[in-house]
Amino acid sequence: MYQYQVTFSEAIQRAFNNYSNFTGRASRSEYWWFYLFGVLVSWGCSLIGVITFGSDSAFNGLFSGLWALAILLPSLGLGVRRLHDTGRSGWNLCWAFLPIIGTIILIVYLCQDSQMFDNQYGPVPNMTDGQKKF
């Protein structure tokens, strides 16, 4: 058996298709590709805000704020599914509320390998019969 890694576009599609799904599992590549997408779009929104309203305006964070609100549920759902993939409860996302050390703990959890067996949250995501998907 082989766990293939999802592509950038597959990760975005899966996150939005399962935007409020807090059950199951999500692979490491699925989580981090979507995270990268969120950061890149946020930077783009900030740039648009600065160009549109100027760097001194109180409105230059408007687009970034709207973007953050738009991806809140998909990000939470994906984070819970990623923690499930490592065998942890989604409640571990609450570590983010603890400054510095909580964020470090959460990053370590999110970076760990998938459990390569079915766990209480479901089967291993992205498993194939050994044929690499190209």
C-alpha positions as CSV (number, residue, x, y, z in Angstrom):
1,M,0.0,0.0,0.0
2,Y,1.1,3.5,-0.8
3,Q,-0.1,6.9,0.5
4,Y,0.0,9.3,-2.3
5,Q,0.4,13.0,-1.6
6,V,-2.3,15.3,-2.9
7,T,-1.5,18.2,-5.2
8,F,-2.0,21.9,-4.4
9,S,-5.3,22.1,-6.4
10,E,-6.6,18.8,-4.9
11,A,-5.9,20.1,-1.4
12,I,-7.8,23.3,-2.0
13,Q,-10.7,21.4,-3.6
14,R,-10.9,18.9,-0.7
15,A,-10.8,21.7,1.9
16,F,-13.7,23.6,0.4
17,N,-15.7,20.5,-0.5
18,N,-15.5,19.4,3.2
19,Y,-15.6,22.9,4.6
20,S,-17.7,21.9,7.7
21,N,-16.6,18.3,8.0
22,F,-15.0,17.6,11.4
23,T,-14.9,13.8,11.0
24,G,-12.4,11.6,9.2
25,R,-8.8,12.2,8.4
26,A,-6.7,14.5,6.2
27,S,-3.1,13.8,5.1
28,R,-0.2,16.1,5.9
29,S,0.1,17.2,2.3
30,E,-3.6,18.1,2.2
31,Y,-3.3,20.3,5.3
32,W,-0.1,22.1,4.4
33,W,-1.0,22.8,0.8
34,F,-4.2,24.4,1.9
35,Y,-2.3,26.4,4.6
36,L,0.1,27.7,1.9
37,F,-2.9,28.7,-0.3
38,G,-4.5,30.6,2.6
39,V,-1.2,32.5,3.3
40,L,-0.7,33.4,-0.3
41,V,-4.2,34.6,-0.8
42,S,-4.0,36.6,2.4
43,W,-0.8,38.3,1.2
44,G,-2.6,39.1,-2.1
45,C,-5.6,40.5,-0.2
46,S,-3.2,42.7,1.9
47,L,-1.5,44.0,-1.2
48,I,-4.9,44.8,-2.8
49,G,-5.9,46.6,0.4
50,V,-2.8,48.7,0.5
51,I,-3.0,49.5,-3.2
52,T,-6.8,50.4,-3.0
53,F,-6.9,52.3,0.3
54,G,-3.2,53.2,0.9
55,S,-0.9,52.1,3.6
56,D,-2.2,54.7,6.1
57,S,-5.9,53.7,5.9
58,A,-7.8,51.8,8.5
59,F,-9.4,49.8,5.7
60,N,-6.3,48.3,4.2
61,G,-6.9,45.1,6.2
62,L,-10.5,44.8,5.0
63,F,-9.8,42.2,2.3
64,S,-7.5,40.1,4.5
65,G,-10.1,40.1,7.2
66,L,-12.9,39.0,4.8
67,W,-10.6,36.3,3.5
68,A,-9.8,35.1,7.0
69,L,-13.5,34.9,7.8
70,A,-14.2,33.0,4.5
71,I,-11.7,30.3,5.3
72,L,-12.4,30.0,9.0
73,L,-14.6,26.9,8.8
74,P,-12.6,25.1,6.1
75,S,-9.4,25.7,8.1
76,L,-10.9,24.4,11.4
77,G,-12.4,21.3,9.8
78,L,-9.1,20.5,8.0
79,G,-7.1,21.1,11.2
80,V,-9.4,18.7,13.1
81,R,-9.1,16.1,10.4
82,R,-5.3,16.5,10.3
83,L,-5.1,15.9,14.1
84,H,-7.3,12.9,13.7
85,D,-4.8,11.5,11.1
86,T,-2.1,11.6,13.8
87,G,-4.4,9.8,16.2
88,R,-5.3,12.9,18.3
89,S,-8.6,14.5,19.2
90,G,-9.6,17.7,17.3
91,W,-9.7,19.4,20.7
92,N,-5.9,19.7,20.5
93,L,-6.5,22.8,18.3
94,C,-7.2,24.5,21.6
95,W,-3.4,24.5,22.2
96,A,-3.4,27.5,19.9
97,F,-4.9,29.6,22.7
98,L,-1.8,29.1,24.8
99,P,0.8,31.7,23.7
100,I,4.1,30.4,22.2
101,I,4.3,26.9,23.8
102,G,0.8,26.0,22.6
103,T,1.6,27.0,19.1
104,I,4.8,25.0,19.1
105,I,3.0,21.9,20.4
106,L,0.3,22.3,17.7
107,I,2.8,22.7,14.9
108,V,4.6,19.6,16.1
109,Y,1.3,17.6,16.1
110,L,0.4,18.9,12.6
111,C,3.8,18.0,11.1
112,Q,3.8,14.4,12.3
113,D,3.4,11.5,9.9
114,S,0.0,9.9,9.3
115,Q,-0.8,6.8,11.3
116,M,-0.5,4.2,8.6
117,F,-3.3,2.1,9.9
118,D,-7.0,2.6,10.5
119,N,-7.6,4.4,13.7
120,Q,-10.7,5.5,15.7
121,Y,-11.2,8.4,13.2
122,G,-11.3,6.4,10.0
123,P,-9.1,4.8,7.4
124,V,-5.7,6.1,6.2
125,P,-6.4,8.9,3.7
126,N,-5.0,8.7,0.1
127,M,-4.1,5.0,0.2
128,T,-3.7,3.2,-3.1
129,D,-2.7,-0.3,-4.1
130,G,1.0,0.7,-4.5
131,Q,0.7,2.4,-7.9
132,K,1.9,6.0,-7.7
133,K,-0.7,8.5,-8.9
134,F,0.8,10.9,-11.5
